[in-house]
């Protein structure tokens, strides 16, 4: 019975990130619209968009290869697995041994690689522009994520997220400058990876500025639904990662029982609400940055992650 319960809780974790992800995006859109004195779309509009795309027929270019066809499924699967590995409402779940920061960065890199190849496959100018810009951003954002992971691993002694969350709840953490630097670095990397303002504006389709949308212009039907769903889950992934590392309060431990799991889910939903409010306020307060200034902005995350690692080495040697 214990094994069955562990599988059920792990399945609940995987289903939760898949079900809540469109709601988080809809909540961000709704709050941004209210801040701009507009009514805005319904919170359920992302679900309706996915349902509408799944019912549409797929239109493929004549020169589209097999890579163009399988890329949406690979992207969605990789991001969903990465999001399911991040502890949301409980730690120490069945697959917690594989919830490693390095593995999550590798899964995100795999999804990015296939999406960039798909943008180049058909040979359109927009796809090439989007893929080249995506690789430019990834060349700085991915090392920033790795440096943040190295800093956390030096601090907690492991890269396993469940162990990091438990360490953050302990009394041995205290106030550390390195943690503040890692928090800002992860925040900048999350904005870049999810194509949010100031890196990209997800609400526009301007050819000269868009990054993510340029790579997926040739997709339609269920293929586009997979890519849009992956984008929703990716935003949830970074919100869950920030909450797991820097706000692990309310998370249940493995085997605590149904009431503890329900309390953990409630705490997790509150964290997502706070993340949506902060993101919406931030995006309505600033403007989009020029494309040629993005390496400087994202490079700040890399430097902050490196500085956090150096500070840990220095403080340990004193």
C-alpha positions in Angstrom: 0.0 0.0 0.0 2.9 2.4 0.8 4.3 1.9 -2.7 0.8 2.6 -4.3 0.5 5.7 -2.2 3.9 7.0 -3.3 3.0 6.5 -6.9 -0.3 8.3 -6.4 1.4 11.3 -4.8 4.0 11.4 -7.6 1.2 11.2 -10.2 -0.6 14.0 -8.4 2.6 16.1 -8.6 2.9 15.5 -12.4 -0.8 16.2 -13.0 -0.8 19.3 -10.8 1.9 21.1 -12.9 0.1 20.2 -16.1 -3.3 21.4 -14.9 -2.2 24.6 -13.1 0.2 25.9 -15.7 -2.3 27.5 -18.1 -4.1 29.0 -15.1 -0.8 30.8 -14.0 -0.5 32.3 -17.5 -4.1 33.4 -17.5 -3.7 34.9 -14.0 -0.7 37.0 -15.1 -2.7 38.2 -18.2 -5.7 39.1 -16.1 -3.7 41.0 -13.5 -1.8 42.9 -16.2 -5.1 43.9 -17.8 -6.5 45.1 -14.5 -3.4 47.2 -13.9 -3.9 48.8 -17.3 -7.6 49.5 -16.5 -8.8 46.9 -19.0 -11.2 43.9 -18.3 -8.8 41.4 -19.8 -9.4 37.8 -20.9 -10.9 35.1 -18.7 -8.6 33.1 -16.4 -9.7 30.1 -18.4 -8.8 31.5 -21.8 -5.4 29.6 -22.0 -7.4 26.3 -21.6 -9.8 27.4 -24.4 -6.9 28.3 -26.6 -5.3 24.9 -26.2 -8.6 23.1 -26.8 -9.2 25.1 -29.9 -5.7 24.4 -31.3 -6.1 20.7 -30.5 -9.2 20.5 -32.6 -7.7 22.3 -35.6 -6.1 20.5 -38.5 -2.3 20.6 -38.8 -0.9 22.5 -41.8 2.7 21.6 -42.7 5.1 23.2 -45.2 6.1 21.1 -48.2 9.7 21.0 -47.2 9.1 20.2 -43.5 11.1 17.2 -42.3 10.4 14.6 -39.6 12.3 16.9 -37.1 9.7 19.6 -37.6 6.9 17.1 -36.8 8.4 15.6 -33.7 9.9 18.7 -32.2 6.7 19.9 -30.4 6.3 16.6 -28.6 9.9 16.5 -27.6 9.8 20.1 -26.3 6.6 19.5 -24.4 7.8 16.2 -22.9 11.2 17.6 -21.8 9.7 20.7 -20.1 6.9 18.7 -18.5 9.3 16.2 -17.0 11.5 19.0 -15.8 8.6 20.8 -14.2 7.3 17.5 -12.6 10.8 17.0 -11.0 10.7 20.3 -9.1 9.1 19.8 -5.7 5.8 21.8 -5.5 3.7 20.8 -2.5 5.9 18.0 -0.9 9.5 16.9 -0.8 11.0 13.4 -0.8 8.6 12.1 -3.4 9.2 8.9 -5.4 11.2 10.6 -8.2 13.0 13.1 -5.8 16.3 11.3 -6.4 16.2 12.5 -10.0 15.1 16.1 -9.1 18.5 17.5 -9.7 19.3 21.0 -10.7 21.8 19.9 -13.4 19.2 17.4 -14.8 16.6 20.2 -15.0 19.0 22.5 -16.8 19.8 19.7 -19.2 16.1 19.0 -19.9 15.5 22.7 -20.6 18.5 22.8 -22.9 17.2 19.8 -24.8 13.8 21.5 -25.3 15.5 24.7 -26.5 17.8 22.8 -28.9 14.9 21.0 -30.6 12.8 24.2 -30.8 15.6 26.1 -32.4 16.2 23.3 -34.9 12.5 23.3 -35.8 12.6 27.1 -36.4 15.4 26.5 -38.8 14.0 23.4 -40.5 11.5 25.1 -42.9 14.0 27.7 -43.9 11.9 30.9 -43.4 13.5 34.1 -42.5 11.5 34.6 -39.3 12.3 31.1 -38.1 16.0 31.8 -38.6 15.9 35.1 -36.8 14.0 33.6 -33.8 16.4 30.6 -33.6 19.5 32.8 -33.7 18.2 35.1 -31.1 17.1 32.1 -28.9 20.6 30.7 -29.1 22.1 34.1 -28.3 20.0 34.4 -25.2 20.6 30.7 -24.2 24.4 31.1 -24.5 24.3 33.5 -21.5 21.1 32.3 -19.6 22.1 28.7 -19.4 25.6 29.3 -17.9 23.8 31.7 -15.4 21.5 28.8 -14.4 24.5 26.5 -13.9 26.3 29.1 -11.8 23.3 29.5 -9.6 23.0 25.7 -9.3 26.7 25.5 -8.3 26.2 28.2 -5.7 23.2 26.4 -4.2 25.1 23.1 -4.3 28.1 24.6 -2.4 25.7 26.0 0.2 23.5 22.9 0.7 26.1 20.3 -0.2 23.9 18.8 -2.9 22.1 19.6 -6.2 19.0 17.7 -5.3 16.0 20.0 -4.9 14.3 18.2 -2.1 17.5 18.3 0.0 18.0 22.0 -0.9 14.4 22.8 0.2 14.9 21.0 3.5 18.2 22.9 4.0 16.6 26.2 3.4 14.0 25.4 6.1 16.8 24.6 8.6 18.4 27.1 11.0 21.8 26.8 9.4 21.0 29.1 6.4 20.7 32.6 7.9 21.1 35.8 5.8 23.6 35.3 3.1 24.6 37.7 0.4 25.3 34.8 -2.0 21.6 33.7 -1.7 20.5 37.2 -2.7 22.7 37.2 -5.7 21.5 33.8 -6.8 17.9 34.9 -6.4 18.4 37.9 -8.7 20.3 35.7 -11.1 17.5 33.1 -11.3 15.0 35.9 -11.7 16.8 37.4 -14.7 17.3 33.9 -16.2 13.6 33.1 -15.7 12.6 36.3 -17.6 15.0 35.4 -20.4 14.0 31.8 -20.7 10.3 32.5 -20.7 10.6 35.4 -23.2 9.0 37.9 -20.8 9.5 41.6 -20.6 12.1 43.2 -20.9 13.6 40.3 -23.0 10.5 39.8 -25.2 6.9 40.7 -25.1 4.6 37.6 -25.3 1.6 39.7 -26.2 3.0 41.1 -29.5 4.0 39.6 -32.9 6.4 42.3 -34.1 8.8 40.7 -36.6 11.7 42.9 -35.6 11.5 42.1 -31.9 9.9 38.7 -31.3 12.0 35.8 -30.3 9.9 32.8 -29.2 7.0 33.6 -31.6 9.3 33.8 -34.6 10.4 30.1 -34.2 6.8 28.8 -34.1 5.1 30.8 -36.8 5.0 27.8 -39.1 3.2 25.6 -36.6 -0.5 25.1 -36.3 -3.1 22.7 -34.8 -2.0 20.2 -32.2 1.7 21.0 -32.9 1.2 24.6 -31.9 -0.9 23.4 -28.9 2.1 21.4 -27.7 4.4 24.3 -28.0 2.0 26.7 -26.3 1.4 24.2 -23.5 5.1 23.8 -23.1 5.5 27.6 -22.7 2.8 27.6 -20.0 4.5 24.7 -18.1 7.9 26.4 -18.5 6.7 29.5 -16.7 5.3 27.4 -13.9 8.6 25.5 -13.7 10.5 28.7 -12.9 7.9 29.9 -10.5 8.0 26.5 -8.7 11.8 26.5 -8.7 12.0 29.9 -7.1 9.4 28.9 -4.5 11.1 25.6 -3.8 14.5 27.2 -3.2 13.7 30.5 -1.6 10.2 30.0 -0.1 9.8 26.2 0.7 7.4 27.0 3.6 4.3 24.9 3.8 5.7 21.9 1.9 4.9 18.5 3.2 7.3 15.7 3.7 7.0 12.2 2.2 4.5 10.1 4.1 2.9 13.0 6.1 -0.6 12.1 5.0 -3.4 13.5 2.9 -4.1 16.5 5.1 -0.4 17.6 4.9 -0.5 17.2 1.2 -3.6 19.3 0.9 -2.0 22.0 3.0 1.1 21.8 0.8 -1.0 22.2 -2.3 -2.8 25.2 -0.8 0.5 26.8 0.1 1.8 26.1 -3.4 -1.2 27.8 -5.0 -0.7 30.9 -2.8 3.0 31.1 -3.9 1.9 30.9 -7.5 -0.6 33.7 -6.9 2.1 35.9 -5.4 4.4 35.1 -8.3 1.7 36.0 -10.8 1.1 39.4 -9.0 4.8 40.2 -8.9 5.4 39.3 -12.5 2.4 41.3 -13.7 3.4 44.4 -11.7 7.0 44.1 -13.0 6.0 43.7 -16.6 3.6 46.7 -16.5 6.3 48.9 -14.9 9.0 48.6 -17.5 9.3 48.5 -21.3 10.9 46.0 -23.6 14.6 46.2 -24.1 16.4 46.4 -27.4 17.6 43.1 -28.8 21.2 44.2 -28.9 21.2 45.1 -25.2 20.0 41.6 -24.1 23.4 40.1 -23.7 24.3 42.8 -21.2 21.1 42.3 -19.3 21.3 38.5 -19.2 25.1 38.6 -18.6 24.3 40.3 -15.3 22.7 37.1 -14.2 25.9 35.2 -15.1 28.1 37.6 -13.2 25.8 37.5 -10.1 25.9 33.7 -10.1 29.7 33.7 -10.4 30.0 36.3 -7.7 27.8 34.3 -5.4 30.0 31.2 -5.9 33.2 33.3 -5.2 31.7 34.7 -2.1 31.0 31.3 -0.7 34.5 30.2 -1.4 35.9 33.3 0.3 33.7 33.1 3.4 34.5 29.4 3.8 38.2 30.1 3.7 38.0 32.7 6.5 
